Amino acid sequence: MSEETAKETEQTENQNENAENQAENTEKTESQTEKATESAESEKKEETAEEKITRLEKEVEDLKKQIEDSKKEALYKAAENENWRKRMMQQKEDAVAYANSSLLSDLLESLDNFDRTVESAATATDPKTIADGVKMINSSLVSMLESKYNLVGYGAVGDAFDPDIHEAIGMQEGDVQEEQLAAVYLKGYKLKDKVIRHAKVMVVKPKA
């Protein structure tokens, strides 16, 4: 082998060795790069997890606040409803307790007139004067009850007998075409269309 061939062979070997070293260095660099990338991704994942935990914690706190606000609102509404119920009960009790206050106030005038009539009777010399006073009070009282309270009296001799509104306490035969009232012992009264007291009457019916 000549000296030039030996040198060429040595150079080739050196070049191959350098190429191998370079390849090895490249592999090491790539490996280091991959490890650095994995580390960075791992750190990124850890940061994302922390952010997620922070977000979930905030959502939990928001939900707790909403629940607390809902509880307060529910308690407020419950207290408000209880107060409203108490007011309604009190109003109902007052309505029942003082239901007749308006009627009684209207009756006071008639009571005053009766008191004056009684006082006048003590010194009156004419019975007709007393009777006229009583008639006037009766007329005023009936008029007030009819106009303000829709109270209507009924039952007069000659009216047709109606068992729905009349209570017959006796019956006799007579020269009539249909059953009718022969006498009224106690007048009946209606409040609007409802009978609140049946008239007590004597009934006369056609002869058999």
LINBEL-V831486 format. One record per pair of residues at least 6 apart in sequence whose C-alpha atoms are under 8 Angstrom apart, sorted by sequence separation. I is the first residue (numbers start at 1). GAP is how many residues later the second one is. D is the distance in whole Angstrom. If there is no record, write none. Layout:
I|GAP|D / I|GAP|D
//
This chain:
124|6|7 / 145|6|6 / 146|6|6 / 189|6|6 / 190|6|5 / 145|7|8 / 188|7|8 / 189|7|6 / 190|7|7 / 188|8|8 / 189|8|5 / 121|9|6 / 188|9|5 / 189|9|7 / 120|10|8 / 188|10|5 / 189|10|7 / 155|11|8 / 187|11|7 / 188|11|4 / 187|12|5 / 188|12|7 / 117|13|7 / 186|13|6 / 187|13|7 / 185|14|8 / 186|14|5 / 184|15|7 / 185|15|6 / 186|15|7 / 117|16|6 / 184|16|6 / 185|16|6 / 117|17|7 / 184|17|4 / 185|17|8 / 160|18|7 / 161|18|6 / 183|18|6 / 184|18|6 / 160|19|6 / 161|19|5 / 182|19|7 / 183|19|5 / 114|20|7 / 160|20|4 / 161|20|6 / 181|20|6 / 182|20|5 / 183|20|7 / 159|21|6 / 160|21|6 / 181|21|6 / 182|21|5 / 158|22|6 / 159|22|6 / 166|22|8 / 181|22|5 / 182|22|6 / 114|23|7 / 157|23|8 / 158|23|5 / 165|23|8 / 180|23|6 / 181|23|6 / 113|24|7 / 157|24|5 / 158|24|6 / 179|24|7 / 180|24|6 / 156|25|7 / 157|25|5 / 179|25|6 / 180|25|7 / 157|26|5 / 179|26|4 / 110|27|6 / 156|27|8 / 157|27|6 / 178|27|6 / 179|27|7 / 156|28|6 / 176|28|8 / 177|28|8 / 178|28|6 / 155|29|7 / 176|29|6 / 177|29|6 / 110|30|8 / 165|30|7 / 172|30|8 / 174|30|6 / 175|30|8 / 176|30|5 / 110|31|6 / 156|31|8 / 167|31|6 / 169|31|6 / 170|31|7 / 171|31|6 / 172|31|6 / 173|31|5 / 174|31|6 / 175|31|6 / 176|31|8 / 155|32|5 / 166|32|5 / 167|32|6 / 168|32|6 / 169|32|6 / 170|32|5 / 171|32|5 / 172|32|5 / 173|32|5 / 174|32|6 / 175|32|7 / 154|33|6 / 155|33|6 / 165|33|5 / 166|33|5 / 167|33|5 / 168|33|5 / 169|33|6 / 170|33|6 / 171|33|6 / 172|33|6 / 173|33|6 / 174|33|6 / 107|34|8 / 153|34|7 / 154|34|5 / 165|34|7 / 166|34|6 / 167|34|6 / 168|34|6 / 171|34|7 / 173|34|5 / 153|35|6 / 154|35|6 / 166|35|7 / 168|35|6 / 173|35|8 / 153|36|4 / 154|36|8 / 152|37|6 / 153|37|6 / 106|38|8 / 151|38|7 / 152|38|5 / 151|39|6 / 152|39|6 / 151|40|5 / 152|40|7 / 150|41|6 / 151|41|6 / 149|42|8 / 150|42|5 / 161|42|7 / 155|44|6 / 154|45|7
//
